[in-house]
Amino acid sequence: MAGLEVLYSCVGGSISCPQDAVVCFVHWEMIKSGYRCIGSGDEPRSSDKKSELLPADWSGNKELYSLRYKAKDSEAQLLLKAISVDSTLIFNLMNSGTQQVSDLTVNISDHVEADQLHTFDSVFKDTDSLSEKVKTQLLPTQERPSGQRTSRREEDEERRRRQDNDPLRIPIRQPRQGPPPHWRDPMVPPFSVGGADLDPFGSRGGGGMILDPLRSGYPRSGFDPSSGIPDILPPGAVPQGARFDPFGPVGRPRPGPDPDHMPPPGYDDMFM
């Protein structure tokens, strides 16, 4: 990573713990993204000036690092803080103008060799992963000149990249690849599907029943509803060939009195 070795050599005397190395790495990512460090602490000072180097007192507090940055070609100011919690560093970056905040948690042992702090060639590990995390999770989106709009493709890629880095997001299942299944008989007209549901006389090849007992393909019992049902339907009540759903035992009249002929005594008494 061009420039990081020079920076690390310049501040090598101030690096005494793994947290210092991680802060130095994140600082260099800020510099590469077009920002310049103007000082340490939360409040501006008269001695502030833009620089690619770290301030002299940048590592004075090993529990809380506080650095201020300004964009190279604009007046946007950023406040970077790093809090040491056990074996991790929690970074917070706030835009002083918009109050927009981003954060990043870094597991120190995943990216720094604690016993190689003064050997640049072996102090950092998995730098590509750390660099990608800083760019996608911590650094703000680069502002574009007025009048220049992002394309739809760039917006989709940016949204997809942020979604992929969200640990709470459930991944989207991709649709089935390949040609669609052949659900329709090619010999049947495309707009005839469902027509039988509107044809109770079966002129289109069957009624609308999913399981029609009269057209199921199994041997019939010889029952013809058009001839009538004794004591239930007179002959001709059901048209020839029409779909008929039996509503009672066929051929056997209900014995005895109709149990629904008269309600039982006290049927409407809610206290019975």
Buried (B, 14 or more C-beta within 10 A) or exposed (E): BEEBEEBBEEBBEBBEBBBBBBBBBBBBBBBBBBBBBBBBBEEEEEEBEEEBBBBEEBBEEEEEBBBBBBBEEEEBBBBBBBBBEEEBBEBBBBBBEEEEEBEBEBEBEEBBBEEBBEEBEEBBEEEEEBBEBBEBBBBBEEEEEEEEEEEEEEEEEEEEEEEEEEEEEEEEEEEEEEEEEEEEEEEEEEEEEEBBEEBBEBEBEBBBBEEBBBBEEEEEEEEEBBEBBEEBBEEEEBEEBBBBEEEEEEEEEEEEEEEEEEEEEEEEEEEE
